[in-house]
Amino acid sequence: MVTRTNSSLLLLIALALIGAGLWMRFGGESEVASTELQAHRSGARKDEPATGPRPQLTLASETINLGTVSQCDGAKVVDVVLTNGGTVPVIVTGWISSCGCISVLEEPGFSIEAGAIHKLPLQVDAWGIGGKSHRIDFRLEGNALGARLRVDYTIDSPIRSRPSVATRPDLGGKLAVEFERSAADGAHIDEPFTVLGVIPPVATIYTVAEGEEPIAAGWAGIVIDFAQIDDLARLPDAENDPSFDWKVSEKGRKWRSCELRIRTDSLACNEIRLRVRNN
């Protein structure tokens, strides 16, 4: 009887020790893990130094309205004022635009000192028809969002190009572009007009061969030769040509875009501006 009682007592003690060990292994670690999780959620990290001043990039105005933009007037350029309202310098590493029609005429990677401002030229080309609202996000180091700008405007082009922007084709070096006489809402207008010339002379005017149907009223076209633009960009004084926009890298200088001026005999639009982009 004594032996059986001692055995039972030893069994109870063993179970108690096993239970304590399990609590230390799972329950204790769970409490530690829970404490660390709460610290992580609250932003307190063990042995982590205090963070320094955060960059503060702001805009003089978060929305700009350009009014009416037309291919007959060319691209609109406006200065966007960036302000560093913080106590440390900020580096603007780039920007993301919701439309390729908005371009920043400066290379990314520039720094703005604390309390200083930086004027950034923004170019908007007339793509499409009607009212437009686009966004451009300015990014800082670490891909952090620095500031966000909204650009509003309305497109009204008495003559508009199709496509709106001429991009260098992957195959071949030539691209056909049509021009349409149109109303503000994009409706076609059967009013004849003729293309008189292209400046710089890097395109041929589309003509109809003998025996073919004539071009419908309110339409015209050109064929752009990208090889001729390349030749023009290699000229010594091309860097000072305002029709070119350049990309400069370690590999050298390369034309990024070029604005063509297409002269017409239309009273509604005697000159069309067309943005041509390299790849």
Backbone as CSV, one residue per row, in Angstrom:
resi,resn,N_x,N_y,N_z,CA_x,CA_y,CA_z,C_x,C_y,C_z
1,MET,0.832,-1.197,0.000,0.000,0.000,0.000,0.862,1.240,0.000
2,VAL,1.921,1.213,0.844,2.835,2.351,0.886,3.545,2.521,-0.447
3,THR,3.908,1.385,-1.027,4.619,1.423,-2.314,3.734,2.027,-3.395
4,ARG,2.416,1.636,-3.406,1.497,2.162,-4.426,1.293,3.671,-4.232
5,THR,1.221,4.116,-2.952,1.033,5.540,-2.688,2.240,6.332,-3.134
6,ASN,3.413,5.816,-2.857,4.638,6.517,-3.297,4.703,6.614,-4.814
7,SER,4.281,5.559,-5.492,4.308,5.559,-6.958,3.352,6.612,-7.511
8,SER,2.185,6.714,-6.887,1.215,7.708,-7.339,1.735,9.113,-7.123
9,LEU,2.388,9.318,-5.973,2.935,10.642,-5.669,4.027,11.028,-6.648
10,LEU,4.881,10.080,-6.964,5.952,10.341,-7.935,5.371,10.675,-9.319
11,LEU,4.297,9.982,-9.681,3.664,10.241,-10.979,3.096,11.646,-11.036
12,LEU,2.464,12.117,-9.942,1.911,13.467,-9.908,3.003,14.522,-10.002
13,ILE,4.117,14.265,-9.304,5.235,15.219,-9.361,5.796,15.296,-10.776
14,ALA,5.921,14.157,-11.440,6.457,14.126,-12.796,5.552,14.887,-13.766
15,LEU,4.230,14.694,-13.605,3.293,15.415,-14.472,3.361,16.912,-14.256
16,ALA,3.532,17.305,-12.983,3.648,18.732,-12.684,4.890,19.340,-13.316
17,LEU,6.020,18.614,-13.253,7.259,19.110,-13.859,7.131,19.202,-15.379
18,ILE,6.487,18.217,-15.994,6.308,18.253,-17.449,5.436,19.432,-17.853
19,GLY,4.357,19.672,-17.075,3.482,20.815,-17.364,4.212,22.124,-17.258
20,ALA,5.062,22.279,-16.244,5.839,23.511,-16.092,6.782,23.708,-17.266
21,GLY,7.377,22.618,-17.722,8.295,22.712,-18.865,7.578,23.121,-20.130
22,LEU,6.377,22.549,-20.343,5.601,22.915,-21.525,5.202,24.370,-21.493
23,TRP,4.850,24.892,-20.286,4.474,26.304,-20.178,5.664,27.195,-20.506
24,MET,6.851,26.803,-20.014,8.049,27.600,-20.290,8.363,27.589,-21.779
25,ARG,8.093,26.449,-22.431,8.453,26.346,-23.845,7.467,27.077,-24.746
26,PHE,6.172,26.926,-24.447,5.163,27.480,-25.344,4.500,28.733,-24.774
27,GLY,4.008,28.645,-23.566,3.331,29.793,-22.975,4.275,30.945,-22.761
28,GLY,5.470,30.686,-22.237,6.425,31.751,-21.977,6.894,32.408,-23.246
29,GLU,7.214,31.566,-24.263,7.660,32.125,-25.535,6.546,32.899,-26.212
30,SER,5.301,32.467,-26.034,4.183,33.177,-26.640,4.058,34.569,-26.076
31,GLU,4.271,34.687,-24.741,4.197,36.009,-24.140,5.300,36.910,-24.646
32,VAL,6.514,36.335,-24.782,7.640,37.104,-25.313,7.362,37.536,-26.742
33,ALA,6.855,36.562,-27.546,6.552,36.873,-28.945,5.475,37.944,-29.028
34,SER,4.455,37.846,-28.160,3.387,38.836,-28.172,3.916,40.219,-27.820
35,THR,4.837,40.269,-26.845,5.428,41.552,-26.459,6.224,42.148,-27.605
36,GLU,7.007,41.307,-28.300,7.793,41.790,-29.435,6.888,42.254,-30.563
37,LEU,5.751,41.534,-30.776,4.823,41.923,-31.837,4.218,43.287,-31.551
38,GLN,3.796,43.514,-30.300,3.243,44.805,-29.948,4.266,45.914,-30.125
39,ALA,5.527,45.613,-29.759,6.578,46.616,-29.931,6.774,46.940,-31.395
40,HIS,6.695,45.901,-32.270,6.866,46.127,-33.712,5.723,46.973,-34.257
41,ARG,4.495,46.681,-33.783,3.350,47.423,-34.276,3.392,48.882,-33.851
42,SER,3.918,49.108,-32.671,3.972,50.485,-32.184,5.155,51.258,-32.728
43,GLY,6.023,50.539,-33.497,7.161,51.211,-34.103,8.411,51.166,-33.248
44,ALA,8.333,50.566,-32.052,9.513,50.487,-31.185,10.252,49.202,-31.488
45,ARG,11.448,49.292,-31.998,12.264,48.137,-32.303,13.427,48.054,-31.339
46,LYS,13.680,46.867,-30.830,14.752,46.682,-29.867,16.096,47.011,-30.493
47,ASP,16.880,47.767,-29.772,18.228,48.141,-30.189,18.233,48.952,-31.479
48,GLU,17.108,49.573,-31.871,17.064,50.387,-33.086,17.230,51.855,-32.724
49,PRO,18.157,52.551,-33.391,18.368,53.961,-33.056,17.181,54.817,-33.484
50,ALA,17.030,55.957,-32.887,15.940,56.872,-33.239,16.124,57.386,-34.654
51,THR,15.020,57.498,-35.396,15.096,57.982,-36.779,15.331,59.484,-36.788
52,GLY,15.988,59.951,-37.882,16.293,61.373,-38.018,15.136,62.129,-38.639
53,PRO,15.342,63.389,-38.988,14.284,64.206,-39.600,13.840,63.617,-40.932
54,ARG,12.556,63.622,-41.178,12.012,63.080,-42.421,11.953,64.175,-43.479
55,PRO,12.193,63.805,-44.753,12.142,64.804,-45.825,10.726,65.329,-46.027
56,GLN,10.604,66.609,-46.340,9.303,67.243,-46.525,9.314,68.029,-47.833
57,LEU,8.836,67.387,-48.902,8.757,68.038,-50.205,7.315,68.452,-50.456
58,THR,7.099,69.720,-50.730,5.750,70.222,-50.967,5.711,71.004,-52.278
59,LEU,4.504,71.272,-52.750,4.281,72.037,-53.976,3.654,73.376,-53.634
60,ALA,4.029,74.404,-54.388,3.399,75.714,-54.195,1.901,75.608,-54.445
61,SER,1.514,74.741,-55.385,0.106,74.457,-55.648,0.000,73.003,-56.074
62,GLU,-0.927,72.250,-55.482,-1.063,70.837,-55.787,-1.891,70.598,-57.050
63,THR,-2.500,71.659,-57.586,-3.285,71.557,-58.821,-2.997,72.761,-59.704
64,ILE,-2.764,72.506,-60.976,-2.618,73.602,-61.928,-3.610,73.377,-63.072
65,ASN,-4.196,74.472,-63.546,-5.137,74.410,-64.661,-4.548,75.191,-65.824
66,LEU,-4.296,74.494,-66.928,-3.638,75.106,-68.081,-4.629,75.715,-69.069
67,GLY,-5.912,75.589,-68.791,-6.896,76.137,-69.728,-6.993,75.279,-70.975
68,THR,-6.918,75.915,-72.146,-7.030,75.194,-73.418,-5.651,74.885,-73.994
69,VAL,-5.476,73.639,-74.408,-4.241,73.193,-75.048,-4.592,72.704,-76.448
70,SER,-3.805,73.107,-77.446,-4.119,72.763,-78.829,-2.852,72.384,-79.590
71,GLN,-2.995,71.442,-80.497,-1.870,71.098,-81.370,-1.526,72.234,-82.310
72,CYS,-2.448,73.150,-82.477,-2.184,74.298,-83.339,-1.340,75.359,-82.632
73,ASP,-1.205,75.240,-81.331,-0.379,76.177,-80.561,0.915,75.541,-80.054
74,GLY,0.979,74.222,-80.072,2.159,73.534,-79.564,2.028,73.191,-78.097
75,ALA,3.041,72.521,-77.575,3.033,72.096,-76.181,3.063,73.306,-75.244
76,LYS,2.434,73.149,-74.090,2.483,74.181,-73.057,3.557,73.800,-72.041
77,VAL,4.346,74.800,-71.635,5.391,74.585,-70.636,5.096,75.479,-69.447
78,VAL,5.079,74.888,-68.255,4.803,75.628,-67.032,5.824,75.213,-65.975
79,ASP,6.214,76.148,-65.126,7.153,75.855,-64.046,6.396,75.369,-62.815
80,VAL,6.809,74.218,-62.316,6.272,73.677,-61.065,7.269,73.999,-59.962
81,VAL,6.800,74.602,-58.874,7.685,75.016,-57.779,7.660,73.969,-56.671
82,LEU,8.808,73.310,-56.471,8.973,72.340,-55.391,9.660,73.026,-54.223
83,THR,9.172,72.794,-53.021,9.742,73.407,-51.823,10.160,72.339,-50.835
84,ASN,11.370,72.454,-50.324,11.834,71.568,-49.261,11.532,72.241,-47.927
85,GLY,10.452,71.817,-47.290,10.053,72.416,-46.028,10.666,71.767,-44.814
86,GLY,11.588,70.825,-45.036,12.216,70.131,-43.919,13.510,70.775,-43.481
87,THR,14.246,70.040,-42.655,15.522,70.539,-42.107,16.720,69.810,-42.700
88,VAL,16.465,68.898,-43.632,17.552,68.162,-44.279,17.361,68.244,-45.793
89,PRO,18.443,68.136,-46.576,18.301,68.154,-48.038,17.488,66.957,-48.527
90,VAL,16.807,67.121,-49.662,16.085,66.018,-50.289,16.596,65.844,-51.708
91,ILE,16.593,64.612,-52.172,16.997,64.295,-53.541,15.784,63.761,-54.287
92,VAL,15.400,64.454,-55.346,14.279,64.016,-56.180,14.839,63.027,-57.202
93,THR,14.545,61.754,-56.993,15.147,60.699,-57.808,14.384,60.421,-59.099
94,GLY,13.143,60.912,-59.180,12.371,60.672,-60.401,10.929,61.081,-60.225
95,TRP,10.108,60.707,-61.205,8.683,61.036,-61.182,7.934,60.039,-62.032
96,ILE,6.666,59.868,-61.699,5.791,58.955,-62.429,4.562,59.734,-62.865
97,SER,4.301,59.739,-64.173,3.168,60.484,-64.710,2.081,59.522,-65.167
98,SER,0.828,59.928,-65.004,-0.288,59.089,-65.439,-0.502,59.158,-66.947
99,CYS,0.249,60.028,-67.635,0.122,60.155,-69.096,1.475,60.505,-69.701
100,GLY,1.783,59.858,-70.805,3.025,60.162,-71.501,3.027,61.540,-72.141
101,CYS,1.866,62.210,-72.131,1.771,63.549,-72.697,2.397,64.601,-71.782
102,ILE,2.727,64.208,-70.538,3.350,65.130,-69.592,4.817,64.756,-69.433
103,SER,5.696,65.713,-69.693,7.135,65.472,-69.610,7.770,66.499,-68.679
104,VAL,8.784,66.058,-67.939,9.572,66.968,-67.101,10.857,67.275,-67.857
105,LEU,11.121,68.539,-68.103,12.264,68.942,-68.925,13.521,69.127,-68.069
106,GLU,13.813,68.118,-67.277,15.028,68.135,-66.459,15.358,66.699,-66.083
107,GLU,16.635,66.403,-65.920,17.049,65.062,-65.538,16.799,64.853,-64.039
108,PRO,16.367,63.659,-63.633,16.154,63.392,-62.204,17.478,63.281,-61.453
109,GLY,17.384,63.240,-60.126,18.563,63.097,-59.288,19.082,64.399,-58.721
110,PHE,18.308,65.476,-58.817,18.765,66.769,-58.298,18.398,66.893,-56.813
111,SER,19.152,67.727,-56.113,18.969,67.916,-54.679,18.387,69.302,-54.395
112,ILE,17.544,69.361,-53.370,16.985,70.637,-52.904,17.380,70.812,-51.444
113,GLU,18.079,71.868,-51.151,18.527,72.116,-49.787,17.351,72.455,-48.872
114,ALA,17.556,72.283,-47.579,16.514,72.573,-46.597,16.066,74.027,-46.701
115,GLY,14.758,74.240,-46.798,14.200,75.580,-46.892,14.269,76.209,-48.263
116,ALA,14.831,75.498,-49.248,14.999,76.058,-50.595,13.852,75.616,-51.508
117,ILE,13.748,76.297,-52.672,12.762,75.936,-53.687,13.483,75.541,-54.966
118,HIS,12.771,74.822,-55.830,13.343,74.404,-57.114,12.238,74.494,-58.158
119,LYS,12.488,75.256,-59.234,11.525,75.383,-60.319,11.798,74.300,-61.360
120,LEU,10.763,73.517,-61.621,10.891,72.382,-62.524,9.983,72.609,-63.731
121,PRO,10.564,72.694,-64.956,9.724,72.920,-66.142,8.948,71.665,-66.537
122,LEU,7.643,71.837,-66.690,6.752,70.738,-67.041,6.157,71.022,-68.420
123,GLN,6.208,70.031,-69.301,5.699,70.199,-70.665,4.477,69.301,-70.877
124,VAL,3.423,69.890,-71.439,2.187,69.142,-71.683,1.854,69.222,-73.169
125,ASP,1.768,68.059,-73.815,1.403,67.980,-75.225,-0.086,67.667,-75.358
126,ALA,-0.679,68.154,-76.451,-2.111,67.968,-76.690,-2.361,66.601,-77.323
127,TRP,-2.761,65.643,-76.495,-3.120,64.316,-76.972,-4.613,64.118,-76.803
128,GLY,-5.283,63.717,-77.870,-6.697,63.399,-77.771,-7.601,64.616,-77.897
129,ILE,-8.783,64.516,-77.273,-9.775,65.590,-77.330,-10.426,65.748,-75.957
130,GLY,-11.037,66.921,-75.731,-11.832,67.130,-74.531,-11.038,67.417,-73.271
131,GLY,-11.743,67.323,-72.116,-11.135,67.622,-70.832,-10.183,66.531,-70.362
132,LYS,-9.092,66.937,-69.746,-8.077,66.002,-69.251,-7.695,66.355,-67.816
133,SER,-7.394,65.330,-67.040,-6.878,65.515,-65.685,-5.866,64.412,-65.433
134,HIS,-4.614,64.806,-65.276,-3.544,63.831,-65.088,-2.786,64.114,-63.796
135,ARG,-2.034,63.111,-63.368,-1.302,63.195,-62.109,0.170,62.902,-62.346
136,ILE,1.019,63.577,-61.586,2.440,63.276,-61.608,2.938,63.188,-60.169
137,ASP,3.578,62.066,-59.846,4.113,61.830,-58.503,5.621,62.023,-58.527
138,PHE,6.125,62.815,-57.597,7.560,63.034,-57.477,8.107,62.098,-56.392
139,ARG,9.151,61.342,-56.750,9.690,60.332,-55.837,11.012,60.800,-55.243
140,LEU,11.224,60.395,-53.989,12.455,60.718,-53.279,13.283,59.453,-53.101
141,GLU,14.414,59.570,-52.416,15.263,58.418,-52.160,14.462,57.334,-51.448
142,GLY,14.746,56.072,-51.812,13.996,54.973,-51.239,12.627,54.809,-51.864
143,ASN,12.392,55.467,-53.000,11.114,55.433,-53.727,9.958,55.986,-52.896
144,ALA,10.287,56.864,-51.954,9.237,57.486,-51.135,8.509,58.555,-51.939
145,LEU,7.204,58.701,-51.681,6.421,59.732,-52.352,6.755,61.084,-51.749
146,GLY,7.219,62.010,-52.605,7.576,63.324,-52.115,6.444,64.323,-52.229
147,ALA,5.783,64.358,-53.393,4.676,65.284,-53.612,3.871,64.779,-54.804
148,ARG,2.624,65.215,-54.889,1.732,64.786,-55.974,1.061,66.021,-56.585
149,LEU,1.141,66.097,-57.919,0.586,67.237,-58.643,-0.506,66.773,-59.597
150,ARG,-1.610,67.535,-59.652,-2.662,67.268,-60.628,-2.655,68.371,-61.673
151,VAL,-2.738,67.959,-62.938,-2.709,68.897,-64.063,-4.027,68.777,-64.823
152,ASP,-4.781,69.868,-64.877,-6.069,69.891,-65.574,-5.985,70.797,-66.797
153,TYR,-6.658,70.395,-67.872,-6.717,71.224,-69.073,-7.759,70.652,-70.027
154,THR,-8.061,71.424,-71.077,-9.012,70.999,-72.104,-8.329,71.097,-73.469
155,ILE,-8.479,70.055,-74.269,-7.864,70.035,-75.600,-8.891,70.451,-76.653
156,ASP,-8.499,71.413,-77.463,-9.341,71.866,-78.576,-8.409,72.144,-79.754
157,SER,-8.293,71.165,-80.651,-7.405,71.275,-81.809,-8.234,71.260,-83.092
158,PRO,-8.327,72.388,-83.800,-9.084,72.420,-85.064,-8.572,71.400,-86.083
159,ILE,-7.274,71.134,-86.027,-6.709,70.024,-86.799,-5.899,69.184,-85.817
160,ARG,-6.159,67.893,-85.772,-5.428,67.028,-84.845,-4.795,65.867,-85.586
161,SER,-3.715,65.379,-85.017,-2.971,64.293,-85.660,-3.458,62.940,-85.179
162,ARG,-3.276,61.961,-86.016,-3.554,60.574,-85.678,-2.365,59.727,-86.111
163,PRO,-1.565,59.208,-85.175,-1.713,59.260,-83.726,-1.373,60.643,-83.161
164,SER,-1.690,60.844,-81.870,-1.419,62.138,-81.240,0.069,62.401,-81.118
165,VAL,0.855,61.344,-80.892,2.301,61.449,-80.816,2.887,60.392,-81.733
166,ALA,3.935,60.766,-82.466,4.550,59.847,-83.423,5.757,59.187,-82.760
167,THR,5.654,57.903,-82.471,6.725,57.162,-81.801,7.463,56.300,-82.810
168,ARG,8.760,56.279,-82.714,9.595,55.528,-83.651,9.171,54.062,-83.674
169,PRO,8.886,53.520,-84.849,8.468,52.108,-84.920,9.642,51.167,-84.657
170,ASP,9.319,49.998,-84.121,10.360,49.007,-83.848,10.970,48.470,-85.130
171,LEU,10.147,48.335,-86.165,10.624,47.842,-87.455,10.478,48.936,-88.504
172,GLY,11.519,49.150,-89.266,11.486,50.190,-90.282,11.718,51.554,-89.672
173,GLY,12.026,52.494,-90.504,12.348,53.822,-90.008,11.380,54.900,-90.441
174,LYS,10.197,54.503,-90.919,9.235,55.479,-91.393,7.873,55.254,-90.744
175,LEU,7.137,56.366,-90.570,5.832,56.289,-89.925,4.872,57.266,-90.604
176,ALA,3.682,56.778,-90.968,2.655,57.625,-91.576,1.791,58.251,-90.488
177,VAL,1.513,59.543,-90.624,0.674,60.267,-89.674,-0.419,60.980,-90.452
178,GLU,-1.666,60.843,-90.001,-2.801,61.513,-90.641,-3.198,62.743,-89.840
179,PHE,-3.788,63.718,-90.523,-4.298,64.926,-89.879,-5.767,65.094,-90.257
180,GLU,-6.575,65.395,-89.242,-8.016,65.487,-89.442,-8.532,66.841,-88.990
181,ARG,-9.337,67.456,-89.831,-10.036,68.688,-89.455,-11.188,68.283,-88.549
182,SER,-11.211,68.837,-87.336,-12.209,68.362,-86.384,-12.753,69.490,-85.510
183,ALA,-13.933,69.240,-84.933,-14.564,70.171,-84.002,-13.999,69.924,-82.604
184,ALA,-14.401,70.763,-81.667,-13.887,70.655,-80.294,-14.241,69.320,-79.658
185,ASP,-15.392,68.746,-80.054,-15.797,67.464,-79.478,-15.236,66.279,-80.244
186,GLY,-14.380,66.559,-81.239,-13.755,65.488,-82.010,-14.504,65.107,-83.270
187,ALA,-15.667,65.710,-83.520,-16.433,65.384,-84.724,-15.684,65.852,-85.970
188,HIS,-15.742,65.045,-87.018,-15.046,65.370,-88.264,-15.728,66.525,-88.991
189,ILE,-14.905,67.389,-89.595,-15.412,68.509,-90.392,-14.931,68.327,-91.833
190,ASP,-15.872,68.271,-92.765,-15.530,68.072,-94.177,-15.045,69.373,-94.806
191,GLU,-13.953,69.878,-94.333,-13.376,71.113,-94.865,-11.993,70.792,-95.424
192,PRO,-11.812,70.902,-96.724,-10.521,70.537,-97.318,-9.381,71.442,-96.820
193,PHE,-8.226,70.862,-96.665,-7.014,71.622,-96.369,-5.828,70.842,-96.910
194,THR,-4.720,71.556,-97.075,-3.525,70.940,-97.655,-2.321,71.191,-96.759
195,VAL,-1.471,70.175,-96.646,-0.193,70.339,-95.940,0.787,70.981,-96.910
196,LEU,1.381,72.110,-96.503,2.291,72.851,-97.382,3.759,72.479,-97.175
197,GLY,4.101,72.056,-95.943,5.495,71.727,-95.674,5.697,71.284,-94.233
198,VAL,6.883,70.731,-93.967,7.221,70.235,-92.622,8.552,70.835,-92.206
199,ILE,8.606,71.389,-90.989,9.817,71.992,-90.433,10.158,71.276,-89.125
200,PRO,11.378,70.738,-89.015,12.413,70.602,-90.031,11.992,69.600,-91.113
201,PRO,12.644,69.648,-92.272,12.216,68.828,-93.414,12.616,67.356,-93.268
202,VAL,11.882,66.653,-92.389,12.205,65.249,-92.127,11.042,64.335,-92.499
203,ALA,10.111,64.851,-93.308,8.948,64.065,-93.705,8.521,64.451,-95.107
204,THR,7.840,63.526,-95.758,7.273,63.794,-97.078,5.754,63.935,-96.951
205,ILE,5.193,64.773,-97.770,3.743,64.992,-97.742,3.059,63.870,-98.515
206,TYR,2.022,63.301,-97.907,1.315,62.197,-98.542,0.519,62.711,-99.734
207,THR,0.707,62.058,-100.858,-0.021,62.418,-102.077,-0.661,61.168,-102.671
208,VAL,-1.633,61.392,-103.495,-2.348,60.280,-104.132,-1.795,60.082,-105.539
209,ALA,-1.500,58.838,-105.854,-0.986,58.523,-107.188,-2.103,58.659,-108.227
210,GLU,-1.678,58.862,-109.443,-2.647,59.026,-110.537,-3.507,57.777,-110.661
211,GLY,-4.789,57.970,-110.743,-5.715,56.845,-110.868,-6.313,56.402,-109.537
212,GLU,-5.727,56.833,-108.412,-6.274,56.477,-107.103,-7.345,57.470,-106.675
213,GLU,-8.147,57.051,-105.710,-9.188,57.944,-105.206,-8.545,59.115,-104.478
214,PRO,-9.114,60.306,-104.632,-8.548,61.480,-103.956,-8.722,61.382,-102.443
215,ILE,-7.901,62.129,-101.715,-8.008,62.164,-100.259,-9.323,62.836,-99.874
216,ALA,-10.035,62.249,-98.937,-11.333,62.787,-98.522,-11.168,64.178,-97.915
217,ALA,-12.194,64.986,-98.057,-12.159,66.349,-97.527,-11.965,66.324,-96.010
218,GLY,-11.074,67.181,-95.539,-10.827,67.255,-94.104,-9.722,66.332,-93.627
219,TRP,-8.987,65.738,-94.575,-7.895,64.825,-94.232,-6.633,65.199,-94.997
220,ALA,-5.473,64.907,-94.383,-4.171,65.069,-95.026,-3.197,64.147,-94.291
221,GLY,-1.974,64.050,-94.783,-1.036,63.153,-94.119,0.407,63.391,-94.528
222,ILE,1.328,62.873,-93.710,2.762,62.931,-93.989,3.375,61.574,-93.638
223,VAL,4.596,61.354,-94.131,5.360,60.149,-93.780,6.684,60.624,-93.181
224,ILE,6.893,60.336,-91.904,8.098,60.782,-91.194,9.229,59.794,-91.420
225,ASP,10.410,60.333,-91.716,11.607,59.522,-91.906,12.518,59.719,-90.688
226,PHE,12.575,58.733,-89.805,13.351,58.863,-88.564,14.854,58.909,-88.827
227,ALA,15.297,58.329,-89.938,16.720,58.399,-90.280,17.132,59.848,-90.537
228,GLN,16.240,60.634,-91.127,16.540,62.044,-91.373,16.616,62.831,-90.065
229,ILE,15.784,62.446,-89.092,15.869,63.103,-87.776,17.192,62.753,-87.105
230,ASP,17.621,61.497,-87.235,18.918,61.080,-86.685,20.053,61.901,-87.288
231,ASP,20.001,62.085,-88.608,21.044,62.878,-89.282,21.033,64.318,-88.782
232,LEU,19.840,64.856,-88.586,19.722,66.232,-88.110,20.266,66.364,-86.687
233,ALA,20.019,65.344,-85.861,20.476,65.380,-84.464,21.987,65.277,-84.346
234,ARG,22.649,64.766,-85.380,24.107,64.625,-85.334,24.850,65.893,-85.761
235,LEU,24.132,66.877,-86.266,24.773,68.115,-86.678,25.353,68.856,-85.477
236,PRO,26.465,69.577,-85.642,27.132,70.238,-84.503,26.242,71.203,-83.725
237,ASP,25.354,71.908,-84.414,24.529,72.909,-83.731,23.163,72.369,-83.312
238,ALA,22.960,71.050,-83.430,21.657,70.471,-83.091,21.326,70.625,-81.614
239,GLU,22.354,70.671,-80.770,22.130,70.782,-79.329,21.399,72.068,-78.960
240,ASN,21.562,73.093,-79.783,20.909,74.380,-79.523,19.570,74.533,-80.245
241,ASP,19.157,73.480,-80.952,17.895,73.526,-81.682,16.735,73.351,-80.698
242,PRO,15.846,74.328,-80.544,14.763,74.241,-79.562,13.732,73.157,-79.869
243,SER,13.737,72.633,-81.080,12.767,71.588,-81.410,13.146,70.237,-80.810
244,PHE,14.406,70.103,-80.353,14.871,68.837,-79.793,14.830,68.847,-78.271
245,ASP,14.524,67.680,-77.715,14.660,67.421,-76.281,15.665,66.282,-76.147
246,TRP,16.677,66.470,-75.290,17.803,65.546,-75.235,17.818,64.715,-73.963
247,LYS,18.367,63.508,-74.078,18.649,62.663,-72.921,20.155,62.485,-72.847
248,VAL,20.721,62.890,-71.720,22.174,62.819,-71.544,22.495,61.738,-70.521
249,SER,23.398,60.825,-70.869,23.820,59.749,-69.969,25.320,59.545,-70.120
250,GLU,25.819,58.540,-69.430,27.246,58.230,-69.518,27.641,57.813,-70.935
251,LYS,26.677,57.289,-71.683,26.954,56.860,-73.054,26.975,58.019,-74.037
252,GLY,26.546,59.181,-73.574,26.540,60.347,-74.453,25.163,60.968,-74.542
253,ARG,24.958,61.744,-75.609,23.709,62.470,-75.804,22.873,61.786,-76.883
254,LYS,21.559,61.710,-76.615,20.636,61.080,-77.564,19.353,61.899,-77.600
255,TRP,18.841,62.132,-78.818,17.608,62.902,-78.883,16.450,62.059,-78.363
256,ARG,15.675,62.663,-77.456,14.557,61.971,-76.830,13.257,62.253,-77.575
257,SER,13.077,63.505,-77.983,11.895,63.867,-78.759,12.219,65.062,-79.640
258,CYS,11.377,65.263,-80.627,11.559,66.379,-81.551,10.165,66.886,-81.939
259,GLU,9.991,68.192,-81.939,8.697,68.772,-82.306,8.728,69.216,-83.764
260,LEU,7.809,68.661,-84.544,7.672,69.051,-85.945,6.586,70.109,-86.089
261,ARG,6.805,71.019,-87.015,5.815,72.047,-87.342,5.313,71.766,-88.753
262,ILE,4.032,71.435,-88.848,3.426,71.094,-90.138,2.586,72.284,-90.603
263,ARG,3.038,72.961,-91.643,2.336,74.142,-92.158,1.185,73.711,-93.065
264,THR,0.046,74.397,-92.929,-1.132,74.084,-93.742,-1.719,75.367,-94.339
265,ASP,-2.686,75.200,-95.223,-3.387,76.359,-95.793,-4.735,76.584,-95.115
266,SER,-4.939,75.946,-93.962,-6.204,76.079,-93.243,-6.221,77.358,-92.413
267,LEU,-7.307,78.121,-92.524,-7.454,79.324,-91.714,-7.690,78.982,-90.237
268,ALA,-8.229,77.793,-89.987,-8.501,77.383,-88.609,-7.229,76.979,-87.874
269,CYS,-6.228,76.530,-88.617,-4.978,76.068,-88.003,-3.905,76.059,-89.087
270,ASN,-3.110,77.136,-89.134,-2.114,77.215,-90.212,-0.805,76.493,-89.878
271,GLU,-0.705,75.985,-88.639,0.492,75.220,-88.279,0.153,74.218,-87.175
272,ILE,0.439,72.953,-87.422,0.199,71.886,-86.451,1.527,71.527,-85.801
273,ARG,1.514,71.333,-84.494,2.710,70.900,-83.781,2.562,69.415,-83.465
274,LEU,3.568,68.644,-83.825,3.529,67.200,-83.617,4.791,66.756,-82.882
275,ARG,4.611,66.067,-81.758,5.729,65.541,-80.991,6.139,64.183,-81.556
276,VAL,7.437,64.059,-81.890,7.990,62.808,-82.407,8.944,62.260,-81.352
277,ARG,8.766,61.004,-80.978,9.570,60.417,-79.907,10.475,59.303,-80.404
278,ASN,11.684,59.339,-79.877,12.660,58.295,-80.162,12.425,57.136,-79.200
279,ASN,13.071,55.991,-79.463,12.925,54.871,-78.530,14.274,54.513,-77.911
